[in-house]
Amino acid sequence: PTGEITANIIYDTDKLYIGLGATEFTAVFTQDGQTVDIEPEWTINCDFADKLQVDKINNTICISVDNYDLLNKSFELFLQGYEDTKVKVTIIGLV
């Protein structure tokens, strides 16, 4: 393998619903068109990260929230070392 390693974050939605199940984000690293096995180092960039419930399973991070004080707030989720690979996640209510 000689090419640069690239990172992508795969997800179904960039919304986090208060009180609903976790939203999943999965890191996929590729080199020369092949998937490579790298353990991701996730960073949540905001001043309320301690109010989010976070589980990390293999290459996936699952984030949920139960706090209505965070309604309409957003945060950036990115991979350490691949700061250009990021997702802006918005916290919304069900109504």
C-alpha positions as semicolon CSV with decimal commas, in nm:
position;residue;x (nm);y (nm);z (nm)
1;P;0,000;0,000;0,000
2;T;0,145;0,331;-0,107
3;G;-0,150;0,567;-0,127
4;E;-0,271;0,810;0,131
5;I;-0,521;0,679;0,384
6;T;-0,855;0,855;0,358
7;A;-1,135;0,860;0,613
8;N;-1,510;0,882;0,571
9;I;-1,791;0,901;0,823
10;I;-2,094;0,699;0,714
11;Y;-2,435;0,783;0,866
12;D;-2,807;0,779;0,788
13;T;-2,891;1,116;0,943
14;D;-2,709;1,415;1,089
15;K;-2,996;1,473;1,333
16;L;-3,001;1,359;1,694
17;Y;-3,353;1,322;1,832
18;I;-3,397;1,399;2,203
19;G;-3,521;1,096;2,393
20;L;-3,499;0,863;2,094
21;G;-3,244;0,589;2,033
22;A;-2,886;0,662;1,942
23;T;-2,773;0,793;1,606
24;E;-2,486;0,590;1,462
25;F;-2,180;0,719;1,280
26;T;-1,926;0,476;1,136
27;A;-1,566;0,550;1,039
28;V;-1,437;0,387;0,720
29;F;-1,070;0,417;0,626
30;T;-0,947;0,335;0,277
31;Q;-0,607;0,313;0,112
32;D;-0,555;0,240;-0,258
33;G;-0,927;0,160;-0,286
34;Q;-0,913;-0,102;-0,011
35;T;-1,067;-0,075;0,335
36;V;-0,801;-0,068;0,607
37;D;-0,858;-0,158;0,971
38;I;-0,780;0,147;1,184
39;E;-0,933;0,216;1,522
40;P;-1,097;0,559;1,499
41;E;-1,037;0,831;1,754
42;W;-1,361;1,029;1,766
43;T;-1,382;1,390;1,880
44;I;-1,705;1,568;1,970
45;N;-1,649;1,942;1,944
46;C;-1,890;2,136;2,168
47;D;-1,920;2,266;2,523
48;F;-2,187;2,012;2,627
49;A;-2,023;1,680;2,532
50;D;-2,064;1,563;2,893
51;K;-2,446;1,578;2,845
52;L;-2,440;1,334;2,551
53;Q;-2,457;0,957;2,592
54;V;-2,179;0,804;2,385
55;D;-2,098;0,440;2,311
56;K;-1,813;0,328;2,089
57;I;-1,838;-0,015;1,927
58;N;-1,561;-0,111;1,684
59;N;-1,559;0,164;1,417
60;T;-1,902;0,302;1,515
61;I;-1,990;0,575;1,763
62;C;-2,349;0,583;1,891
63;I;-2,467;0,915;2,033
64;S;-2,795;0,986;2,211
65;V;-2,935;1,268;2,422
66;D;-3,218;1,301;2,674
67;N;-3,170;1,666;2,771
68;Y;-3,422;1,920;2,630
69;D;-3,184;2,203;2,728
70;L;-2,985;2,099;2,420
71;L;-3,275;2,143;2,176
72;N;-3,160;2,304;1,849
73;K;-2,794;2,298;1,951
74;S;-2,539;2,136;1,726
75;F;-2,192;1,990;1,749
76;E;-1,916;1,872;1,521
77;L;-1,811;1,510;1,517
78;F;-1,475;1,439;1,358
79;L;-1,197;1,185;1,343
80;Q;-0,869;1,269;1,515
81;G;-0,602;1,310;1,249
82;Y;-0,866;1,358;0,978
83;E;-1,017;1,690;1,087
84;D;-1,150;1,760;0,737
85;T;-1,373;1,453;0,774
86;K;-1,651;1,584;0,994
87;V;-2,024;1,592;1,042
88;K;-2,229;1,875;1,187
89;V;-2,496;1,709;1,403
90;T;-2,810;1,899;1,511
91;I;-3,015;1,805;1,817
92;I;-3,388;1,823;1,751
93;G;-3,713;1,731;1,925
94;L;-3,979;1,491;1,802
95;V;-4,243;1,759;1,753
